[in-house]
Amino acid sequence: MRENWRETLAAFGEVDFQVEEVIDRGEHVLAAVREHEVGRASGVPVEATHTAVWTLAEGEVTRMQIFSDRLAALEVAGLRE
């Protein structure tokens, strides 16, 4: 995980990720994720969704990409026609 991702999450007092869908394509695994955070200082809730694609080689994660555009994620995972 990149360091700036940890810094971003540190701004929130509460962080919750809910995986809504997982598609296993062997080399790629796609996950639709809903996230809910609450600002540490402000108390303001934030909700968003994203699609993550993990690339695997020999059972190891070699790359993780996060997309706000589901169609782009599907294309990377080989699921878009």
C-alpha positions as CSV (number, residue, x, y, z in Angstrom):
1,M,0.0,0.0,0.0
2,R,1.4,3.4,-0.9
3,E,2.2,5.7,1.9
4,N,-0.1,8.5,0.7
5,W,-3.0,6.1,1.0
6,R,-2.2,5.6,4.7
7,E,-1.9,9.4,5.2
8,T,-5.3,9.9,3.5
9,L,-7.0,7.3,5.7
10,A,-5.4,8.9,8.8
11,A,-7.6,12.0,8.3
12,F,-10.6,9.9,9.3
13,G,-11.6,8.7,12.8
14,E,-13.8,6.0,11.4
15,V,-13.2,4.0,8.2
16,D,-15.3,1.1,6.9
17,F,-15.0,-0.7,3.6
18,Q,-17.8,-3.1,2.4
19,V,-17.1,-5.4,-0.5
20,E,-20.3,-5.6,-2.5
21,E,-19.1,-7.9,-5.4
22,V,-16.0,-10.0,-6.2
23,I,-15.2,-11.4,-9.7
24,D,-12.3,-13.8,-10.0
25,R,-10.8,-13.9,-13.5
26,G,-7.7,-15.8,-12.5
27,E,-5.0,-13.2,-13.3
28,H,-7.3,-10.4,-12.2
29,V,-9.6,-10.1,-9.3
30,L,-12.2,-7.3,-9.3
31,A,-14.0,-6.0,-6.2
32,A,-16.7,-3.4,-6.0
33,V,-16.3,-1.6,-2.8
34,R,-18.5,0.9,-0.9
35,E,-16.6,3.0,1.6
36,H,-17.8,5.1,4.6
37,E,-15.5,7.4,6.5
38,V,-16.0,10.0,9.2
39,G,-13.7,13.0,9.4
40,R,-11.4,12.8,12.5
41,A,-11.6,16.6,13.1
42,S,-14.9,17.6,11.5
43,G,-17.1,14.5,12.2
44,V,-18.4,14.9,8.6
45,P,-19.4,11.5,7.1
46,V,-18.1,10.7,3.6
47,E,-19.4,7.9,1.4
48,A,-18.0,6.7,-2.0
49,T,-17.8,3.7,-4.2
50,H,-14.9,2.4,-6.2
51,T,-13.8,-0.7,-8.1
52,A,-10.5,-2.3,-7.3
53,V,-8.6,-4.6,-9.6
54,W,-5.8,-6.8,-8.2
55,T,-3.4,-8.4,-10.7
56,L,-1.9,-11.8,-9.6
57,A,1.1,-13.8,-10.6
58,E,1.9,-17.2,-9.1
59,G,-0.6,-16.5,-6.2
60,E,1.0,-13.1,-5.3
61,V,-0.5,-9.7,-5.8
62,T,1.7,-7.8,-8.2
63,R,-0.5,-4.7,-8.7
64,M,-3.6,-3.0,-7.3
65,Q,-5.5,-0.4,-9.2
66,I,-8.5,1.6,-8.0
67,F,-11.0,3.0,-10.4
68,S,-13.9,5.4,-9.9
69,D,-15.1,4.3,-13.3
70,R,-16.4,0.8,-13.2
71,L,-16.2,0.3,-16.9
72,A,-12.5,1.0,-16.9
73,A,-12.0,-1.5,-14.2
74,L,-14.0,-4.1,-16.1
75,E,-11.8,-3.5,-19.2
76,V,-8.6,-4.0,-17.2
77,A,-10.0,-7.2,-15.7
78,G,-11.0,-8.5,-19.2
79,L,-14.7,-8.4,-18.4
80,R,-15.8,-5.7,-20.8
81,E,-16.8,-6.7,-24.3
